[in-house]
Amino acid sequence: QNRNTLGTMEMAPISSSPRTVEDIFKDYSGRRAGIVRALTYDVDEFYALCDPEKENLCLYGHANESWEVTLPAEEVPPELPEPALGINFARDGMNRRDWLSLVAVHSDSWLLSVAFYLGARFNRNERKRLFSLINDMPTVYEVVAERKPVKEKPSVDSGSKSRLSTKRSSDGQVVKHNSKHADEAYGEDEDEHSETLCGSCGGNYNADEFWIGCDICEKWFHGKCVKITPAKAETIKQYKCPSCSSMKRGRQL
C-alpha cells in the first residue's frame, strides 16, 4: 500500500541528508526493512512486478520501511547511488530462489553504498561506528537465504555450543539446532537427522515437520509435541525442554 504512494516522491536534497551516525543508521535500517519485506512478506507481489518484458527496473528501499520497483532516476548523476539496474531481466530463466538471492546481494551492496555516501564526511571513527551498527544486523541475503542466526547478538559465552541458529529443510520448515559455528551448520546435510527420534513421542525425524533441539540435554522434539511453533522458536534465546525445565525448578525448590 505504502509503496504505491511513493512513485511521485522526490528524494531529499543532499543538503538535508541525515548527518549523525545514528541518523544514517536509522535511514539504512528503514531502507533495509523495506527491501526485506519485498523479498519475503511481499515476495509474490515483488516477483510479479519484475516482469522481464518491462524496461530496466530497480528495487528501492525507502527510509519509511516501504519498497518500490521502478525505473532508475533520470538525472545523471542521481541524487543517491542507484540500485542494481535491470533485476527483472535477470529473472528470466533463473530459479526463483536463486534470483531472489541475487537481488538480495545486490540490495546489500546498494544499502551500504547509500549509507557510506550519506556519511562521506565522517571521520574514521564515525565510519567504523556506522559499519559496526550495520554489521550487527543480518544482511538481506542472510535473511532471504535463511542463513541468519536466531539471536543476532552472541551470548557472553559466544564460543559455547548453545549458540543457536536456524536451518531450512527442503520444504522450508525451520529447524533449530545447536552449533559451535553457525557456518558449519549451514552446510550440513538433512540426512544427518535421519535417525533422530523425538524425545517426547519417539517418532522419527521428518523434514516436513518443525523440530526443535534442547540446549541442555541436546535431545530433539517435534515442535507440536512441546507446543513450540517456528515463530515462537525465533524469539527463544535458549530452549529448555519440559524435562530440563522441571529439573531446574526441582533444584530451586
MARBA-3410 file (N, C-alpha, C, O; in Angstrom, 1 decimal):
253
0.8,-1.2,0.0,0.0,0.0,0.0,0.9,1.3,0.0,0.7,2.1,-0.8 ~ 1.8,1.3,0.9,2.7,2.5,1.0,3.5,2.7,-0.3,3.7,3.8,-0.7 ~ 3.8,1.5,-0.8,4.7,1.6,-2.0,4.1,2.4,-3.1,4.8,3.1,-3.9 ~ 2.8,2.2,-3.3,2.1,2.8,-4.5,2.1,4.3,-4.4,1.8,5.0,-5.4 ~ 2.3,4.8,-3.2,2.2,6.3,-3.0,3.6,7.0,-3.2,3.7,8.2,-3.1
4.6,6.2,-3.4,5.9,6.7,-3.5,6.4,7.1,-4.9,7.5,7.7,-5.0 ~ 5.6,6.7,-5.9,6.1,7.0,-7.2,6.4,8.4,-7.5,7.2,8.7,-8.4 ~ 5.6,9.3,-6.9,5.8,10.7,-7.2,6.7,11.5,-6.2,6.9,12.7,-6.2 ~ 7.2,10.7,-5.2,8.1,11.3,-4.2,9.4,11.8,-4.8,10.0,11.1,-5.7 ~ 9.9,12.9,-4.3,11.2,13.4,-4.8,12.1,13.1,-3.6,11.8,13.3,-2.5
13.3,12.7,-4.0,14.3,12.5,-2.9,14.8,13.8,-2.3,14.9,14.8,-3.0 ~ 15.0,13.7,-1.0,15.5,14.9,-0.3,16.9,15.3,-0.8,17.7,14.5,-1.1 ~ 17.1,16.6,-1.0,18.4,17.1,-1.5,19.5,16.7,-0.5,19.2,16.5,0.7 ~ 20.7,16.5,-1.0,21.8,16.0,-0.1,22.1,17.0,1.1,22.6,16.5,2.1 ~ 21.7,18.2,0.9,22.0,19.2,2.0,21.1,18.9,3.2,21.5,19.3,4.3
20.0,18.2,3.0,19.1,17.9,4.1,19.2,16.4,4.5,18.4,15.9,5.3 ~ 20.3,15.8,4.1,20.5,14.4,4.3,20.8,14.2,5.8,21.2,15.1,6.5 ~ 20.6,12.9,6.3,21.0,12.6,7.7,22.5,13.0,7.9,23.3,12.8,7.0 ~ 22.8,13.4,9.1,24.1,13.9,9.4,24.9,13.0,10.4,26.1,12.8,10.3 ~ 24.2,12.6,11.5,24.8,11.8,12.5,24.9,10.3,12.1,24.1,9.9,11.3
25.7,9.6,12.8,25.8,8.1,12.6,24.5,7.5,12.9,24.0,6.6,12.1 ~ 23.8,7.9,14.0,22.5,7.4,14.3,21.5,7.7,13.3,20.7,6.8,12.9 ~ 21.5,8.9,12.7,20.5,9.3,11.7,20.7,8.4,10.4,19.7,7.9,9.8 ~ 21.9,8.2,10.0,22.2,7.4,8.8,21.9,5.9,9.1,21.4,5.3,8.2 ~ 22.2,5.5,10.3,21.8,4.1,10.6,20.3,3.9,10.6,19.8,2.8,10.1
19.6,4.9,11.0,18.1,4.8,11.0,17.6,4.8,9.6,16.7,4.0,9.2 ~ 18.3,5.6,8.7,17.9,5.6,7.3,18.2,4.2,6.7,17.4,3.7,5.9 ~ 19.4,3.7,7.0,19.8,2.4,6.5,18.8,1.3,6.9,18.3,0.5,6.1 ~ 18.4,1.3,8.2,17.5,0.3,8.8,16.2,0.3,8.1,15.6,-0.7,7.8 ~ 15.7,1.6,7.8,14.4,1.7,7.2,14.4,1.2,5.8,13.5,0.4,5.4
15.4,1.5,5.0,15.6,1.0,3.6,15.7,-0.5,3.6,15.1,-1.2,2.8 ~ 16.5,-1.0,4.6,16.7,-2.5,4.6,15.4,-3.2,4.9,15.1,-4.2,4.3 ~ 14.7,-2.6,5.9,13.4,-3.3,6.2,12.4,-3.3,5.0,11.7,-4.3,4.9 ~ 12.4,-2.2,4.3,11.6,-2.2,3.1,12.0,-3.3,2.1,11.1,-4.0,1.5 ~ 13.3,-3.4,1.8,13.8,-4.5,0.9,13.5,-5.9,1.4,13.1,-6.8,0.7
13.7,-6.1,2.7,13.5,-7.4,3.3,12.0,-7.7,3.1,11.7,-8.9,2.8 ~ 11.1,-6.8,3.3,9.7,-7.0,3.1,9.4,-7.4,1.7,8.6,-8.4,1.4 ~ 10.0,-6.7,0.7,9.8,-7.0,-0.7,10.2,-8.4,-1.0,9.5,-9.1,-1.8 ~ 11.3,-8.9,-0.4,11.8,-10.2,-0.7,11.3,-11.3,0.1,11.7,-12.5,0.0 ~ 10.5,-11.0,1.1,9.9,-12.1,2.0,8.4,-12.0,2.0,7.7,-12.7,1.3
7.9,-11.1,2.9,6.4,-11.0,3.1,5.7,-10.6,1.8,4.6,-11.2,1.5 ~ 6.2,-9.7,1.0,5.6,-9.3,-0.3,6.2,-9.9,-1.5,6.1,-9.4,-2.6 ~ 6.8,-11.1,-1.3,7.6,-11.6,-2.4,6.8,-12.0,-3.7,7.3,-11.8,-4.8 ~ 5.6,-12.4,-3.5,4.8,-12.7,-4.7,4.5,-11.5,-5.5,4.6,-11.5,-6.7 ~ 4.1,-10.4,-4.8,3.9,-9.1,-5.5,5.1,-8.6,-6.1,5.1,-8.1,-7.3
6.2,-8.7,-5.4,7.5,-8.2,-6.0,7.9,-9.0,-7.2,8.3,-8.4,-8.2 ~ 7.8,-10.3,-7.1,8.2,-11.2,-8.3,7.3,-10.8,-9.5,7.9,-10.7,-10.6 ~ 6.0,-10.6,-9.3,5.2,-10.3,-10.4,5.5,-8.9,-11.0,5.4,-8.8,-12.3 ~ 5.9,-8.0,-10.2,6.3,-6.6,-10.8,7.5,-6.7,-11.6,7.7,-5.8,-12.5 ~ 8.4,-7.6,-11.4,9.7,-7.7,-12.1,9.6,-8.5,-13.4,10.3,-9.5,-13.6
8.6,-8.1,-14.2,8.4,-8.7,-15.5,9.6,-8.5,-16.4,9.9,-7.4,-16.7 ~ 10.2,-9.6,-16.9,11.3,-9.4,-17.9,11.0,-8.7,-19.1,11.9,-8.2,-19.8 ~ 9.7,-8.6,-19.4,9.3,-7.9,-20.7,9.3,-6.3,-20.5,9.2,-5.6,-21.5 ~ 9.4,-5.9,-19.2,9.4,-4.4,-19.0,10.8,-3.9,-19.2,11.8,-4.6,-19.4 ~ 10.9,-2.5,-19.1,12.2,-1.9,-19.2,13.1,-2.2,-17.9,12.6,-2.9,-17.0
14.3,-1.7,-18.0,15.2,-1.9,-16.8,14.5,-1.4,-15.5,14.1,-0.2,-15.4 ~ 14.4,-2.3,-14.6,13.8,-1.9,-13.3,14.8,-2.0,-12.1,15.7,-2.8,-12.2 ~ 14.5,-1.2,-11.1,15.4,-1.3,-9.9,14.5,-1.5,-8.7,13.3,-1.1,-8.7 ~ 15.0,-2.1,-7.6,14.3,-2.2,-6.4,14.8,-1.2,-5.4,16.0,-1.2,-5.0 ~ 14.0,-0.3,-4.9,14.3,0.7,-4.0,13.8,0.4,-2.6,12.6,0.0,-2.5
14.6,0.6,-1.6,14.0,0.5,-0.2,14.0,2.0,0.3,15.0,2.7,0.1 ~ 12.9,2.4,0.9,12.8,3.8,1.4,12.9,3.8,2.9,12.7,2.8,3.6 ~ 13.3,5.0,3.4,13.6,5.1,4.8,12.3,4.9,5.7,12.5,4.6,6.9 ~ 11.1,5.0,5.1,9.9,4.7,5.9,9.5,3.2,5.9,8.4,2.9,6.2 ~ 10.5,2.4,5.5,10.3,0.9,5.5,9.4,0.4,4.4,8.9,-0.8,4.5
9.2,1.2,3.4,8.4,0.7,2.2,9.4,0.4,1.1,10.6,0.7,1.2 ~ 8.8,-0.2,0.0,9.7,-0.6,-1.1,9.0,-0.2,-2.4,7.8,0.1,-2.4 ~ 9.8,-0.1,-3.4,9.3,0.3,-4.7,10.1,-0.3,-5.9,11.3,-0.3,-5.8 ~ 9.4,-0.8,-6.9,10.1,-1.3,-8.1,9.7,-0.3,-9.2,8.6,-0.1,-9.5 ~ 10.8,0.3,-9.7,10.5,1.4,-10.7,11.7,1.6,-11.6,12.8,0.9,-11.4
11.6,2.5,-12.5,12.7,2.8,-13.4,13.8,3.6,-12.6,13.5,4.3,-11.7 ~ 15.0,3.6,-13.1,16.1,4.3,-12.4,15.8,5.8,-12.6,15.1,6.3,-13.4 ~ 16.5,6.6,-11.7,16.4,8.1,-11.8,16.9,8.6,-13.1,17.8,8.0,-13.7 ~ 16.3,9.6,-13.6,16.6,10.2,-15.0,17.9,11.0,-14.9,18.7,11.1,-15.9 ~ 18.0,11.8,-13.8,19.2,12.7,-13.7,20.5,11.9,-13.6,20.6,10.9,-13.0
21.5,12.6,-14.2,22.9,12.0,-14.1,23.8,13.0,-13.6,23.9,14.1,-14.2 ~ 24.6,12.8,-12.5,24.4,11.6,-11.7,23.2,11.7,-10.8,22.7,12.8,-10.6 ~ 22.7,10.6,-10.3,21.5,10.6,-9.5,21.7,11.2,-8.1,22.9,11.4,-7.7 ~ 20.7,11.5,-7.4,20.8,12.2,-6.1,21.5,11.2,-5.1,22.3,11.7,-4.3 ~ 21.2,9.9,-5.2,21.9,8.9,-4.4,22.4,7.8,-5.3,21.9,7.7,-6.4
23.3,7.0,-4.8,23.7,5.8,-5.6,22.5,5.0,-6.0,21.5,4.9,-5.3 ~ 22.5,4.5,-7.2,21.4,3.7,-7.8,21.5,2.2,-7.4,22.6,1.7,-7.4 ~ 20.3,1.6,-7.2,20.3,0.1,-7.0,20.7,-0.6,-8.3,20.9,0.0,-9.4 ~ 20.9,-1.9,-8.3,21.3,-2.7,-9.5,20.2,-2.5,-10.5,19.0,-2.5,-10.2 ~ 20.6,-2.3,-11.7,19.7,-2.0,-12.9,19.3,-3.3,-13.6,20.1,-4.2,-13.8
18.1,-3.4,-13.9,17.6,-4.5,-14.7,17.4,-5.8,-14.0,17.7,-6.9,-14.6 ~ 17.0,-5.8,-12.7,16.9,-7.0,-12.0,15.8,-7.9,-12.6,15.8,-9.1,-12.5 ~ 14.8,-7.2,-13.3,13.8,-8.0,-14.0,14.3,-8.8,-15.1,13.7,-9.9,-15.4 ~ 15.3,-8.4,-15.8,15.9,-9.1,-16.9,16.5,-10.4,-16.4,16.4,-11.5,-17.0 ~ 17.2,-10.3,-15.2,17.9,-11.5,-14.7,16.9,-12.6,-14.2,17.2,-13.7,-14.1
15.6,-12.1,-14.0,14.6,-13.1,-13.6,14.3,-14.1,-14.6,14.0,-15.3,-14.3 ~ 14.4,-13.8,-15.9,14.1,-14.6,-17.0,15.1,-15.8,-17.0,16.3,-15.6,-17.2 ~ 14.6,-17.0,-16.8,15.4,-18.2,-17.0,16.1,-18.6,-15.7,16.8,-19.7,-15.7 ~ 16.0,-17.8,-14.6,16.6,-18.2,-13.3,15.6,-18.9,-12.4,14.4,-18.6,-12.4 ~ 16.1,-19.8,-11.6,15.3,-20.3,-10.5,14.9,-19.2,-9.6,15.7,-18.3,-9.3
13.7,-19.2,-9.1,13.1,-18.1,-8.3,14.0,-17.8,-7.1,14.3,-16.7,-6.8 ~ 14.3,-18.9,-6.3,15.1,-18.7,-5.1,16.5,-18.1,-5.4,16.9,-17.3,-4.7 ~ 17.1,-18.6,-6.5,18.4,-18.1,-6.8,18.3,-16.6,-7.2,19.2,-15.8,-6.9 ~ 17.3,-16.3,-8.0,17.1,-14.9,-8.4,16.9,-14.0,-7.2,17.4,-12.9,-7.2 ~ 16.1,-14.4,-6.2,15.8,-13.6,-5.1,17.1,-13.4,-4.3,17.4,-12.3,-3.7
17.9,-14.5,-4.2,19.2,-14.4,-3.5,20.1,-13.4,-4.2,20.9,-12.6,-3.6 ~ 20.1,-13.4,-5.6,20.9,-12.4,-6.3,20.5,-11.0,-6.1,21.3,-10.1,-5.9 ~ 19.2,-10.8,-6.1,18.7,-9.4,-5.8,19.0,-9.0,-4.4,19.3,-7.8,-4.2 ~ 19.0,-9.9,-3.5,19.4,-9.6,-2.1,20.8,-9.2,-2.0,21.1,-8.2,-1.3 ~ 21.7,-9.9,-2.7,23.1,-9.5,-2.6,23.3,-8.1,-3.2,24.1,-7.3,-2.6
22.7,-7.8,-4.3,22.8,-6.5,-5.0,22.2,-5.4,-4.0,22.7,-4.3,-4.0 ~ 21.1,-5.8,-3.3,20.5,-4.8,-2.4,21.4,-4.5,-1.2,21.4,-3.4,-0.8 ~ 22.1,-5.5,-0.7,23.0,-5.3,0.4,24.1,-4.3,-0.1,24.5,-3.4,0.7 ~ 24.6,-4.5,-1.3,25.6,-3.6,-1.8,25.1,-2.2,-1.9,25.8,-1.2,-1.6 ~ 23.9,-2.1,-2.4,23.3,-0.7,-2.5,23.1,-0.1,-1.2,23.3,1.1,-1.0
22.5,-0.8,-0.2,22.3,-0.2,1.1,23.6,0.3,1.7,23.6,1.4,2.3 ~ 24.7,-0.4,1.6,26.0,0.0,2.1,26.5,1.3,1.3,27.0,2.2,1.9 ~ 26.3,1.3,0.0,26.8,2.4,-0.8,26.0,3.7,-0.4,26.6,4.8,-0.3 ~ 24.7,3.6,-0.2,23.9,4.7,0.2,24.3,5.2,1.6,24.5,6.4,1.8 ~ 24.5,4.3,2.5,24.9,4.7,3.9,26.3,5.4,3.9,26.4,6.4,4.6
27.2,4.9,3.1,28.5,5.5,3.1,28.6,6.7,2.3,29.4,7.6,2.5 ~ 27.7,6.8,1.3,27.5,8.1,0.6,27.0,9.2,1.5,27.6,10.3,1.4 ~ 26.0,8.9,2.3,25.5,9.9,3.2,26.5,10.2,4.3,26.4,11.3,4.8 ~ 27.3,9.3,4.6,28.3,9.5,5.6,29.7,9.8,5.1,30.7,9.6,5.8 ~ 29.8,10.3,3.9,31.0,10.6,3.2,31.9,11.5,4.0,33.2,11.5,3.9
31.3,12.4,4.8,32.1,13.4,5.5,32.5,12.9,6.9,33.1,13.6,7.7 ~ 32.2,11.7,7.2,32.5,11.1,8.5,34.0,10.9,8.6,34.7,10.7,7.7 ~ 34.5,11.0,9.9,35.9,10.6,10.1,36.0,9.1,10.3,35.0,8.4,10.2 ~ 37.2,8.7,10.5,37.5,7.2,10.6,36.6,6.5,11.7,36.0,5.5,11.4 ~ 36.6,7.1,12.9,35.9,6.5,14.0,34.4,6.5,13.7,33.7,5.5,14.1
33.9,7.5,13.1,32.4,7.6,12.8,32.1,6.5,11.8,31.0,5.8,11.9 ~ 32.9,6.4,10.7,32.7,5.3,9.7,32.7,4.0,10.4,31.9,3.1,10.0 ~ 33.7,3.8,11.3,33.8,2.5,11.9,32.6,2.2,12.8,32.1,1.0,12.8 ~ 32.0,3.2,13.5,30.9,3.0,14.3,29.6,2.7,13.4,28.8,1.9,13.8 ~ 29.5,3.4,12.3,28.4,3.2,11.4,28.4,1.8,10.9,27.4,1.1,10.9
29.6,1.3,10.4,29.7,0.0,9.9,29.4,-1.1,10.9,28.9,-2.1,10.7 ~ 29.9,-0.8,12.2,29.7,-1.7,13.3,28.2,-1.9,13.5,27.7,-3.0,13.8 ~ 27.4,-0.8,13.5,26.0,-0.9,13.7,25.3,-1.7,12.6,24.5,-2.6,12.8 ~ 25.8,-1.4,11.4,25.2,-2.1,10.2,25.6,-3.6,10.3,24.7,-4.5,10.0 ~ 26.8,-3.9,10.7,27.3,-5.3,10.7,26.7,-6.1,11.8,26.8,-7.4,11.7
26.1,-5.5,12.8,25.4,-6.3,13.8,24.1,-6.9,13.4,23.5,-7.7,14.0 ~ 23.6,-6.4,12.2,22.3,-6.9,11.7,22.6,-7.9,10.6,23.6,-7.8,9.9 ~ 21.7,-8.9,10.5,21.9,-9.9,9.4,21.8,-9.1,8.0,21.0,-8.2,7.9 ~ 22.5,-9.5,7.0,22.4,-8.9,5.7,21.0,-9.4,5.1,20.4,-10.3,5.6 ~ 20.6,-8.6,4.1,19.4,-9.0,3.4,19.5,-10.4,2.8,18.6,-11.2,2.9
20.7,-10.7,2.3,21.0,-12.0,1.8,20.8,-13.1,2.8,20.2,-14.2,2.6 ~ 21.3,-12.9,4.0,21.2,-13.9,5.1,19.8,-14.1,5.5,19.4,-15.2,5.8 ~ 19.0,-13.0,5.5,17.6,-13.2,5.8,16.8,-14.0,4.7,16.1,-14.9,5.0 ~ 17.1,-13.6,3.4,16.4,-14.3,2.3,16.8,-15.7,2.2,16.0,-16.6,1.9 ~ 18.1,-16.0,2.4,18.6,-17.4,2.3,18.5,-18.2,3.6,18.9,-19.3,3.7
17.8,-17.5,4.6,17.6,-18.2,5.9,18.9,-18.6,6.5,19.0,-19.7,7.2 ~ 20.0,-17.8,6.4,21.3,-18.1,7.0,21.5,-17.3,8.2,22.6,-17.4,8.8 ~ 20.6,-16.5,8.7,20.8,-15.7,9.8,20.7,-16.5,11.1,19.9,-17.4,11.2 ~ 21.5,-16.1,12.2,21.3,-16.8,13.5,20.0,-16.4,14.1,19.4,-15.4,13.8 ~ 19.5,-17.3,15.0,18.2,-17.0,15.6,18.4,-15.7,16.5,17.5,-14.8,16.5
19.5,-15.7,17.2,19.7,-14.5,18.0,20.9,-13.7,17.4,21.9,-14.3,17.1 ~ 20.7,-12.5,17.1,21.6,-11.7,16.3,22.9,-11.3,17.1,23.9,-11.1,16.5 ~ 22.8,-11.3,18.4,24.0,-11.0,19.2,24.4,-12.2,20.0,23.6,-12.8,20.7 ~ 25.7,-12.6,20.0,26.2,-13.7,20.7,26.1,-13.5,22.2,26.1,-12.4,22.7 ~ 25.9,-14.6,22.9,25.9,-14.5,24.4,27.3,-14.2,24.9,28.2,-14.2,24.2
27.4,-14.1,26.3,28.7,-13.9,26.9,29.6,-15.0,26.5,30.8,-14.8,26.2 ~ 29.1,-16.2,26.6,29.9,-17.4,26.2,29.7,-17.7,24.7,29.0,-18.7,24.4 ~ 30.1,-16.8,23.8,29.8,-17.0,22.4,30.4,-18.2,21.8,30.1,-18.6,20.7 ~ 31.4,-18.8,22.5,32.0,-20.0,21.9,31.4,-21.3,22.3,31.7,-22.3,21.8 ~ 30.4,-21.2,23.2,29.7,-22.4,23.6,28.8,-23.0,22.5,28.4,-22.3,21.6
28.5,-24.3,22.6,27.7,-24.9,21.6,26.2,-24.6,21.8,25.4,-25.2,21.0 ~ 25.9,-23.8,22.7,24.5,-23.5,22.9,24.1,-22.3,22.0,22.9,-21.9,22.0 ~ 25.0,-21.8,21.2,24.7,-20.7,20.3,23.7,-21.3,19.3,23.9,-22.3,18.7 ~ 22.6,-20.5,19.0,21.5,-21.0,18.2,21.6,-20.5,16.8,22.0,-19.4,16.5 ~ 21.1,-21.3,15.9,21.0,-20.9,14.5,19.8,-21.6,13.9,19.4,-22.6,14.4
19.3,-21.2,12.8,18.2,-21.8,12.1,18.7,-22.5,10.9,19.8,-22.2,10.3 ~ 18.0,-23.5,10.5,18.3,-24.3,9.3,17.1,-24.6,8.5,16.1,-24.9,9.1 ~ 17.1,-24.5,7.2,15.9,-24.7,6.4,16.0,-26.2,5.9,17.0,-26.6,5.4 ~ 14.9,-26.9,6.0,14.7,-28.2,5.4,14.3,-28.0,4.0,14.1,-26.8,3.5 ~ 14.2,-29.0,3.2,13.9,-28.9,1.8,12.6,-28.2,1.5,12.5,-27.6,0.4
11.6,-28.3,2.4,10.4,-27.7,2.1,10.2,-26.3,2.8,9.1,-25.7,2.7 ~ 11.2,-25.8,3.4,11.2,-24.5,4.0,10.8,-24.5,5.5,10.8,-23.4,6.1 ~ 10.6,-25.7,6.1,10.4,-25.7,7.6,11.6,-25.4,8.3,12.7,-25.9,8.0 ~ 11.5,-24.5,9.3,12.7,-24.1,10.1,13.0,-25.2,11.1,12.2,-25.8,11.8 ~ 14.3,-25.5,11.2,14.8,-26.5,12.2,15.8,-25.7,13.1,16.8,-25.1,12.5
15.6,-25.7,14.4,16.5,-25.0,15.3,17.5,-26.0,15.9,17.1,-27.1,16.3 ~ 18.8,-25.7,15.9,19.8,-26.6,16.4,20.9,-25.9,17.1,21.1,-24.7,16.9 ~ 21.7,-26.7,17.8,22.9,-26.2,18.5,24.1,-26.2,17.5,24.2,-27.1,16.6 ~ 25.0,-25.3,17.6,26.1,-25.3,16.7,27.2,-24.4,17.3,27.0,-23.3,17.7 ~ 28.5,-24.9,17.3,29.6,-24.1,17.7,29.9,-23.0,16.7,30.2,-21.9,17.1
29.7,-23.4,15.5,30.0,-22.4,14.4,28.8,-22.5,13.4,28.6,-23.5,12.8 ~ 28.0,-21.4,13.4,26.8,-21.5,12.6,27.1,-21.8,11.1,26.3,-22.5,10.5 ~ 28.2,-21.3,10.6,28.5,-21.5,9.2,28.7,-23.0,8.9,28.4,-23.5,7.8 ~ 29.3,-23.8,9.9,29.4,-25.2,9.7,28.1,-25.9,9.5,27.9,-26.8,8.8 ~ 27.1,-25.4,10.3,25.8,-26.0,10.4,25.0,-25.8,9.0,24.3,-26.7,8.6
25.3,-24.6,8.4,24.5,-24.4,7.2,24.8,-25.4,6.1,24.0,-25.7,5.2 ~ 26.0,-26.0,6.1,26.4,-26.9,5.1,26.0,-28.3,5.4,26.3,-29.2,4.6 ~ 25.5,-28.6,6.5,25.2,-29.9,6.9,24.0,-30.5,6.1,23.1,-29.8,5.7 ~ 24.1,-31.8,5.8,23.0,-32.4,5.0,21.8,-32.8,5.9,22.0,-33.0,7.1 ~ 20.6,-32.8,5.3,19.4,-33.1,6.0,19.5,-34.5,6.6,18.9,-34.8,7.7
20.2,-35.5,5.9,20.1,-36.9,6.4,20.9,-37.1,7.7,20.9,-38.2,8.2 ~ 21.6,-36.1,8.2,22.2,-36.2,9.5,21.2,-36.5,10.6,21.5,-37.0,11.6 ~ 19.9,-36.1,10.4,18.9,-36.2,11.3,18.0,-37.4,11.0,17.0,-37.6,11.7 ~ 18.4,-38.2,10.1,17.5,-39.3,9.6,17.2,-40.3,10.7,16.2,-41.0,10.7 ~ 18.1,-40.5,11.7,17.9,-41.4,12.8,17.5,-40.7,14.1,17.4,-41.4,15.2
17.2,-39.4,14.0,16.8,-38.7,15.2,15.4,-39.1,15.6,14.5,-39.1,14.8 ~ 15.2,-39.3,16.9,13.9,-39.6,17.4,13.4,-38.5,18.3,14.2,-37.8,19.1 ~ 12.1,-38.2,18.3,11.5,-37.2,19.1,11.6,-37.6,20.6,11.3,-38.7,21.0 ~ 12.2,-36.7,21.4,12.3,-37.0,22.9,11.0,-37.1,23.6,11.0,-37.5,24.8 ~ 9.9,-36.7,22.9,8.6,-36.8,23.6,7.8,-38.0,23.1,7.3,-38.7,24.0
7.6,-38.1,21.8,6.7,-39.2,21.3,7.5,-40.3,20.7,6.9,-41.4,20.5 ~ 8.8,-40.2,20.5,9.7,-41.2,20.0,9.6,-41.4,18.5,10.1,-42.4,17.9 ~ 8.9,-40.5,17.8,8.7,-40.6,16.4,10.0,-40.2,15.6,10.8,-39.5,16.2 ~ 10.2,-40.7,14.4,11.4,-40.4,13.6,11.3,-39.0,13.1,10.3,-38.4,12.9 ~ 12.6,-38.5,12.8,12.7,-37.2,12.2,12.1,-37.2,10.8,12.2,-38.1,10.0
11.4,-36.1,10.5,10.8,-35.9,9.2,11.0,-34.5,8.8,10.6,-33.6,9.5 ~ 11.6,-34.3,7.6,11.9,-32.9,7.2,10.7,-32.1,6.9,10.8,-30.8,6.8 ~ 9.5,-32.7,6.8,8.3,-32.0,6.6,7.7,-31.4,7.8,6.7,-30.7,7.8 ~ 8.3,-31.6,9.0,7.8,-31.1,10.2,8.8,-30.3,10.9,10.0,-30.4,10.7 ~ 8.3,-29.4,11.8,9.2,-28.5,12.5,9.7,-29.2,13.8,9.0,-29.8,14.5
11.1,-29.2,14.0,11.7,-29.8,15.1,12.5,-28.7,15.9,12.9,-27.7,15.3 ~ 12.7,-29.0,17.2,13.5,-28.0,18.0,14.4,-28.8,18.9,14.0,-29.9,19.5 ~ 15.6,-28.4,19.1,16.6,-29.1,19.9,16.8,-28.4,21.3,16.8,-27.2,21.4 ~ 16.8,-29.2,22.3,17.0,-28.6,23.7,18.5,-28.3,23.9,19.4,-29.1,23.5 ~ 18.7,-27.1,24.4,20.1,-26.6,24.6,20.8,-27.2,25.9,22.0,-27.0,26.1
20.0,-27.9,26.7,20.5,-28.5,27.9,20.9,-30.0,27.7,22.0,-30.4,27.8 ~ 19.9,-30.8,27.3,20.1,-32.2,27.2,20.4,-32.6,25.7,20.8,-33.7,25.4 ~ 20.2,-31.6,24.8,20.5,-31.8,23.4,19.6,-32.8,22.7,19.9,-33.3,21.6 ~ 18.5,-33.2,23.3,17.5,-34.0,22.6,16.7,-33.2,21.7,16.5,-32.0,21.8 ~ 16.1,-33.9,20.7,15.2,-33.2,19.7,13.8,-33.5,19.9,13.4,-34.6,20.4
12.9,-32.6,19.5,11.5,-32.8,19.7,10.7,-32.2,18.6,11.1,-31.2,17.9 ~ 9.5,-32.9,18.3,8.6,-32.3,17.4,8.1,-31.0,18.0,7.8,-30.9,19.2 ~ 8.1,-29.9,17.2,7.6,-28.7,17.8,6.2,-28.8,18.4,5.9,-28.3,19.4 ~ 5.3,-29.6,17.7,4.0,-29.8,18.2,3.9,-30.6,19.5,3.0,-30.4,20.3 ~ 4.9,-31.4,19.7,4.9,-32.2,21.0,5.2,-31.4,22.2,4.8,-31.6,23.3
6.0,-30.3,22.0,6.4,-29.4,23.1,5.8,-28.1,23.0,6.1,-27.1,23.7 ~ 4.8,-28.0,22.1,4.0,-26.8,21.9,4.9,-25.5,21.6,4.7,-24.5,22.1 ~ 5.8,-25.7,20.6,6.6,-24.6,20.2,6.5,-24.5,18.7,6.7,-25.4,17.9 ~ 6.1,-23.3,18.2,5.9,-23.0,16.8,7.2,-22.4,16.2,8.0,-22.0,17.0 ~ 7.4,-22.4,14.9,8.6,-21.8,14.3,8.7,-20.3,14.7,9.8,-19.9,15.0
7.5,-19.6,14.8,7.6,-18.2,15.1,8.0,-18.0,16.6,8.8,-17.1,16.9 ~ 7.5,-18.9,17.5,7.9,-18.8,18.9,9.4,-19.1,19.0,10.1,-18.5,19.9 ~ 9.9,-20.1,18.3,11.3,-20.5,18.4,12.2,-19.4,18.0,13.3,-19.3,18.6 ~ 11.8,-18.5,17.1,12.6,-17.4,16.7,12.9,-16.4,17.9,13.9,-15.7,17.9 ~ 12.0,-16.4,18.9,12.1,-15.5,20.0,12.8,-16.1,21.2,13.1,-15.4,22.2
13.2,-17.4,21.1,13.8,-18.1,22.3,15.3,-18.0,22.2,15.9,-18.5,21.2 ~ 15.9,-17.5,23.2,17.4,-17.4,23.2,18.0,-18.8,23.6,19.0,-19.2,23.0 ~ 17.4,-19.4,24.5,17.9,-20.8,24.9,16.7,-21.7,25.3,16.0,-21.4,26.2 ~ 16.5,-22.7,24.4,15.4,-23.6,24.6,15.7,-24.7,25.6,16.7,-25.4,25.5 ~ 14.8,-24.8,26.6,14.9,-25.9,27.5,13.6,-26.8,27.4,12.5,-26.3,27.5
13.8,-28.1,27.2,12.7,-29.0,27.0,11.9,-29.1,28.3,12.4,-28.7,29.4 ~ 10.7,-29.6,28.3,9.9,-29.7,29.6,10.6,-30.5,30.7,10.5,-30.1,31.8 ~ 11.4,-31.5,30.4,12.1,-32.3,31.4,13.2,-31.4,32.1,13.3,-31.4,33.3 ~ 14.0,-30.7,31.2,15.1,-29.9,31.8,14.5,-28.7,32.6,15.1,-28.3,33.6 ~ 13.4,-28.2,32.1,12.8,-27.1,32.8,12.3,-27.5,34.2,12.4,-26.8,35.2
11.7,-28.7,34.3,11.1,-29.2,35.5,12.3,-29.6,36.5,12.1,-29.4,37.7 ~ 13.4,-30.1,35.9,14.5,-30.4,36.8,15.1,-29.2,37.5,15.5,-29.2,38.6 ~ 15.2,-28.1,36.7,15.7,-26.8,37.3,14.8,-26.3,38.4,15.3,-25.9,39.4 ~ 13.5,-26.4,38.2,12.5,-26.0,39.2,12.7,-26.8,40.4,12.6,-26.3,41.6 ~ 12.9,-28.1,40.2,13.0,-29.0,41.4,14.2,-28.7,42.2,14.2,-28.7,43.5
15.4,-28.4,41.6,16.6,-28.0,42.3,16.4,-26.7,43.1,16.8,-26.5,44.2 ~ 15.6,-25.8,42.5,15.4,-24.5,43.2,14.5,-24.7,44.4,14.7,-24.1,45.5 ~ 13.6,-25.7,44.3,12.7,-25.9,45.4,13.5,-26.6,46.6,12.9,-26.9,47.6
END
